[in-house]
């Protein structure tokens, strides 16, 4: 099974979504900072 979205595209989409502060922290922690790094590229 292969992913439909690439990892970079996934985090780009996720960074555009409105997340609760705790969910943003959780996702950013488990992605090793990918969520915040994609938000910085906007």
PDB file of N, CA, C and O in Angstrom:
ATOM      1  N   UNK A   1       0.848  -1.174   0.000  1.00  0.00           N
ATOM      2  CA  UNK A   1       0.000   0.000   0.000  1.00  0.00           C
ATOM      3  C   UNK A   1       0.900   1.246   0.000  1.00  0.00           C
ATOM      4  O   UNK A   1       1.792   1.366   0.840  1.00  0.00           O
ATOM      5  N   UNK A   2       0.672   2.142  -0.913  1.00  0.00           N
ATOM      6  CA  UNK A   2       1.474   3.370  -0.963  1.00  0.00           C
ATOM      7  C   UNK A   2       0.592   4.581  -0.653  1.00  0.00           C
ATOM      8  O   UNK A   2      -0.599   4.585  -0.965  1.00  0.00           O
ATOM      9  N   UNK A   3       1.184   5.608  -0.037  1.00  0.00           N
ATOM     10  CA  UNK A   3       0.395   6.792   0.303  1.00  0.00           C
ATOM     11  C   UNK A   3      -0.085   7.538  -0.946  1.00  0.00           C
ATOM     12  O   UNK A   3       0.614   7.595  -1.958  1.00  0.00           O
ATOM     13  N   UNK A   4      -1.272   8.098  -0.858  1.00  0.00           N
ATOM     14  CA  UNK A   4      -1.836   8.862  -1.971  1.00  0.00           C
ATOM     15  C   UNK A   4      -1.168  10.236  -2.044  1.00  0.00           C
ATOM     16  O   UNK A   4      -0.813  10.705  -3.125  1.00  0.00           O
ATOM     17  N   UNK A   5      -1.003  10.867  -0.896  1.00  0.00           N
ATOM     18  CA  UNK A   5      -0.331  12.165  -0.823  1.00  0.00           C
ATOM     19  C   UNK A   5       1.111  11.948  -0.392  1.00  0.00           C
ATOM     20  O   UNK A   5       1.404  11.045   0.392  1.00  0.00           O
ATOM     21  N   UNK A   6       1.990  12.763  -0.896  1.00  0.00           N
ATOM     22  CA  UNK A   6       3.350  12.739  -0.389  1.00  0.00           C
ATOM     23  C   UNK A   6       3.391  13.348   1.000  1.00  0.00           C
ATOM     24  O   UNK A   6       2.473  14.067   1.394  1.00  0.00           O
ATOM     25  N   UNK A   7       4.446  13.065   1.739  1.00  0.00           N
ATOM     26  CA  UNK A   7       4.551  13.574   3.103  1.00  0.00           C
ATOM     27  C   UNK A   7       4.549  15.099   3.130  1.00  0.00           C
ATOM     28  O   UNK A   7       3.884  15.703   3.972  1.00  0.00           O
ATOM     29  N   UNK A   8       5.284  15.721   2.222  1.00  0.00           N
ATOM     30  CA  UNK A   8       5.352  17.192   2.188  1.00  0.00           C
ATOM     31  C   UNK A   8       3.972  17.791   1.909  1.00  0.00           C
ATOM     32  O   UNK A   8       3.583  18.769   2.548  1.00  0.00           O
ATOM     33  N   UNK A   9       3.239  17.217   0.970  1.00  0.00           N
ATOM     34  CA  UNK A   9       1.901  17.717   0.632  1.00  0.00           C
ATOM     35  C   UNK A   9       0.947  17.545   1.815  1.00  0.00           C
ATOM     36  O   UNK A   9       0.129  18.422   2.092  1.00  0.00           O
ATOM     37  N   UNK A  10       1.058  16.404   2.511  1.00  0.00           N
ATOM     38  CA  UNK A  10       0.209  16.168   3.674  1.00  0.00           C
ATOM     39  C   UNK A  10       0.409  17.264   4.714  1.00  0.00           C
ATOM     40  O   UNK A  10      -0.562  17.837   5.209  1.00  0.00           O
ATOM     41  N   UNK A  11       1.682  17.561   5.052  1.00  0.00           N
ATOM     42  CA  UNK A  11       1.945  18.564   6.086  1.00  0.00           C
ATOM     43  C   UNK A  11       1.597  19.959   5.607  1.00  0.00           C
ATOM     44  O   UNK A  11       1.256  20.819   6.418  1.00  0.00           O
ATOM     45  N   UNK A  12       1.673  20.202   4.315  1.00  0.00           N
ATOM     46  CA  UNK A  12       1.261  21.495   3.764  1.00  0.00           C
ATOM     47  C   UNK A  12      -0.246  21.687   3.981  1.00  0.00           C
ATOM     48  O   UNK A  12      -0.683  22.752   4.415  1.00  0.00           O
ATOM     49  N   UNK A  13      -1.017  20.674   3.684  1.00  0.00           N
ATOM     50  CA  UNK A  13      -2.471  20.731   3.882  1.00  0.00           C
ATOM     51  C   UNK A  13      -2.801  20.835   5.366  1.00  0.00           C
ATOM     52  O   UNK A  13      -3.646  21.640   5.758  1.00  0.00           O
ATOM     53  N   UNK A  14      -2.141  20.026   6.192  1.00  0.00           N
ATOM     54  CA  UNK A  14      -2.407  20.032   7.633  1.00  0.00           C
ATOM     55  C   UNK A  14      -2.093  21.392   8.250  1.00  0.00           C
ATOM     56  O   UNK A  14      -2.785  21.829   9.170  1.00  0.00           O
ATOM     57  N   UNK A  15      -1.061  22.060   7.755  1.00  0.00           N
ATOM     58  CA  UNK A  15      -0.680  23.354   8.327  1.00  0.00           C
ATOM     59  C   UNK A  15      -1.698  24.445   8.008  1.00  0.00           C
ATOM     60  O   UNK A  15      -1.725  25.480   8.674  1.00  0.00           O
ATOM     61  N   UNK A  16      -2.538  24.222   6.992  1.00  0.00           N
ATOM     62  CA  UNK A  16      -3.545  25.207   6.614  1.00  0.00           C
ATOM     63  C   UNK A  16      -4.850  25.038   7.391  1.00  0.00           C
ATOM     64  O   UNK A  16      -5.708  25.921   7.376  1.00  0.00           O
ATOM     65  N   UNK A  17      -4.993  23.896   8.069  1.00  0.00           N
ATOM     66  CA  UNK A  17      -6.227  23.615   8.798  1.00  0.00           C
ATOM     67  C   UNK A  17      -6.224  24.288  10.159  1.00  0.00           C
ATOM     68  O   UNK A  17      -5.174  24.475  10.775  1.00  0.00           O
ATOM     69  N   UNK A  18      -7.415  24.650  10.618  1.00  0.00           N
ATOM     70  CA  UNK A  18      -7.551  25.227  11.952  1.00  0.00           C
ATOM     71  C   UNK A  18      -7.533  24.070  12.953  1.00  0.00           C
ATOM     72  O   UNK A  18      -8.397  23.194  12.926  1.00  0.00           O
ATOM     73  N   UNK A  19      -6.537  24.085  13.832  1.00  0.00           N
ATOM     74  CA  UNK A  19      -6.382  23.030  14.831  1.00  0.00           C
ATOM     75  C   UNK A  19      -6.408  23.646  16.220  1.00  0.00           C
ATOM     76  O   UNK A  19      -6.001  24.791  16.415  1.00  0.00           O
ATOM     77  N   UNK A  20      -6.892  22.873  17.178  1.00  0.00           N
ATOM     78  CA  UNK A  20      -6.815  23.336  18.562  1.00  0.00           C
ATOM     79  C   UNK A  20      -5.341  23.390  18.950  1.00  0.00           C
ATOM     80  O   UNK A  20      -4.526  22.669  18.374  1.00  0.00           O
ATOM     81  N   UNK A  21      -4.993  24.226  19.907  1.00  0.00           N
ATOM     82  CA  UNK A  21      -3.587  24.317  20.321  1.00  0.00           C
ATOM     83  C   UNK A  21      -3.002  22.968  20.737  1.00  0.00           C
ATOM     84  O   UNK A  21      -1.850  22.670  20.423  1.00  0.00           O
ATOM     85  N   UNK A  22      -3.784  22.156  21.438  1.00  0.00           N
ATOM     86  CA  UNK A  22      -3.265  20.851  21.880  1.00  0.00           C
ATOM     87  C   UNK A  22      -3.070  19.907  20.695  1.00  0.00           C
ATOM     88  O   UNK A  22      -2.104  19.144  20.673  1.00  0.00           O
ATOM     89  N   UNK A  23      -3.970  19.944  19.708  1.00  0.00           N
ATOM     90  CA  UNK A  23      -3.816  19.083  18.523  1.00  0.00           C
ATOM     91  C   UNK A  23      -2.625  19.540  17.694  1.00  0.00           C
ATOM     92  O   UNK A  23      -1.876  18.704  17.188  1.00  0.00           O
ATOM     93  N   UNK A  24      -2.432  20.853  17.542  1.00  0.00           N
ATOM     94  CA  UNK A  24      -1.278  21.378  16.797  1.00  0.00           C
ATOM     95  C   UNK A  24       0.023  20.937  17.456  1.00  0.00           C
ATOM     96  O   UNK A  24       0.958  20.512  16.778  1.00  0.00           O
ATOM     97  N   UNK A  25       0.078  21.042  18.797  1.00  0.00           N
ATOM     98  CA  UNK A  25       1.275  20.626  19.528  1.00  0.00           C
ATOM     99  C   UNK A  25       1.525  19.128  19.348  1.00  0.00           C
ATOM    100  O   UNK A  25       2.661  18.713  19.121  1.00  0.00           O
ATOM    101  N   UNK A  26       0.474  18.320  19.447  1.00  0.00           N
ATOM    102  CA  UNK A  26       0.577  16.867  19.278  1.00  0.00           C
ATOM    103  C   UNK A  26       1.098  16.509  17.887  1.00  0.00           C
ATOM    104  O   UNK A  26       2.041  15.730  17.753  1.00  0.00           O
ATOM    105  N   UNK A  27       0.481  17.080  16.860  1.00  0.00           N
ATOM    106  CA  UNK A  27       0.888  16.766  15.485  1.00  0.00           C
ATOM    107  C   UNK A  27       2.300  17.263  15.201  1.00  0.00           C
ATOM    108  O   UNK A  27       3.072  16.578  14.530  1.00  0.00           O
ATOM    109  N   UNK A  28       2.643  18.429  15.695  1.00  0.00           N
ATOM    110  CA  UNK A  28       3.975  18.971  15.459  1.00  0.00           C
ATOM    111  C   UNK A  28       5.039  18.132  16.165  1.00  0.00           C
ATOM    112  O   UNK A  28       6.116  17.896  15.618  1.00  0.00           O
ATOM    113  N   UNK A  29       4.731  17.684  17.377  1.00  0.00           N
ATOM    114  CA  UNK A  29       5.674  16.845  18.116  1.00  0.00           C
ATOM    115  C   UNK A  29       5.935  15.540  17.365  1.00  0.00           C
ATOM    116  O   UNK A  29       7.086  15.142  17.187  1.00  0.00           O
ATOM    117  N   UNK A  30       4.875  14.884  16.929  1.00  0.00           N
ATOM    118  CA  UNK A  30       5.019  13.587  16.269  1.00  0.00           C
ATOM    119  C   UNK A  30       5.543  13.690  14.838  1.00  0.00           C
ATOM    120  O   UNK A  30       5.984  12.696  14.262  1.00  0.00           O
ATOM    121  N   UNK A  31       5.495  14.884  14.271  1.00  0.00           N
ATOM    122  CA  UNK A  31       6.040  15.059  12.918  1.00  0.00           C
ATOM    123  C   UNK A  31       7.454  15.626  12.965  1.00  0.00           C
ATOM    124  O   UNK A  31       8.044  15.919  11.924  1.00  0.00           O
ATOM    125  N   UNK A  32       7.999  15.780  14.172  1.00  0.00           N
ATOM    126  CA  UNK A  32       9.349  16.338  14.353  1.00  0.00           C
ATOM    127  C   UNK A  32       9.462  17.736  13.761  1.00  0.00           C
ATOM    128  O   UNK A  32      10.479  18.082  13.159  1.00  0.00           O
ATOM    129  N   UNK A  33       8.402  18.546  13.935  1.00  0.00           N
ATOM    130  CA  UNK A  33       8.433  19.944  13.505  1.00  0.00           C
ATOM    131  C   UNK A  33       7.936  20.198  12.094  1.00  0.00           C
ATOM    132  O   UNK A  33       7.981  21.337  11.630  1.00  0.00           O
ATOM    133  N   UNK A  34       7.464  19.174  11.397  1.00  0.00           N
ATOM    134  CA  UNK A  34       7.001  19.365  10.007  1.00  0.00           C
ATOM    135  C   UNK A  34       5.820  20.312   9.915  1.00  0.00           C
ATOM    136  O   UNK A  34       5.719  21.078   8.957  1.00  0.00           O
ATOM    137  N   UNK A  35       4.936  20.274  10.881  1.00  0.00           N
ATOM    138  CA  UNK A  35       3.748  21.122  10.828  1.00  0.00           C
ATOM    139  C   UNK A  35       4.130  22.594  10.875  1.00  0.00           C
ATOM    140  O   UNK A  35       3.649  23.385  10.064  1.00  0.00           O
ATOM    141  N   UNK A  36       4.986  22.966  11.810  1.00  0.00           N
ATOM    142  CA  UNK A  36       5.417  24.363  11.906  1.00  0.00           C
ATOM    143  C   UNK A  36       6.284  24.776  10.734  1.00  0.00           C
ATOM    144  O   UNK A  36       6.209  25.923  10.292  1.00  0.00           O
ATOM    145  N   UNK A  37       7.107  23.874  10.219  1.00  0.00           N
ATOM    146  CA  UNK A  37       7.972  24.246   9.099  1.00  0.00           C
ATOM    147  C   UNK A  37       7.144  24.515   7.845  1.00  0.00           C
ATOM    148  O   UNK A  37       7.520  25.372   7.046  1.00  0.00           O
ATOM    149  N   UNK A  38       6.037  23.816   7.649  1.00  0.00           N
ATOM    150  CA  UNK A  38       5.167  24.069   6.500  1.00  0.00           C
ATOM    151  C   UNK A  38       4.407  25.370   6.691  1.00  0.00           C
ATOM    152  O   UNK A  38       4.176  26.095   5.724  1.00  0.00           O
ATOM    153  N   UNK A  39       4.017  25.678   7.912  1.00  0.00           N
ATOM    154  CA  UNK A  39       3.308  26.928   8.183  1.00  0.00           C
ATOM    155  C   UNK A  39       4.213  28.116   7.933  1.00  0.00           C
ATOM    156  O   UNK A  39       3.742  29.170   7.505  1.00  0.00           O
ATOM    157  N   UNK A  40       5.513  27.966   8.192  1.00  0.00           N
ATOM    158  CA  UNK A  40       6.481  29.042   7.971  1.00  0.00           C
ATOM    159  C   UNK A  40       6.681  29.333   6.491  1.00  0.00           C
ATOM    160  O   UNK A  40       7.062  30.448   6.135  1.00  0.00           O
ATOM    161  N   UNK A  41       6.433  28.353   5.613  1.00  0.00           N
ATOM    162  CA  UNK A  41       6.658  28.507   4.180  1.00  0.00           C
ATOM    163  C   UNK A  41       5.534  29.220   3.469  1.00  0.00           C
ATOM    164  O   UNK A  41       5.671  29.546   2.290  1.00  0.00           O
ATOM    165  N   UNK A  42       4.426  29.475   4.143  1.00  0.00           N
ATOM    166  CA  UNK A  42       3.273  30.127   3.498  1.00  0.00           C
ATOM    167  C   UNK A  42       3.623  31.520   3.017  1.00  0.00           C
ATOM    168  O   UNK A  42       2.774  32.210   2.452  1.00  0.00           O
TER     169      UNK A  42
END
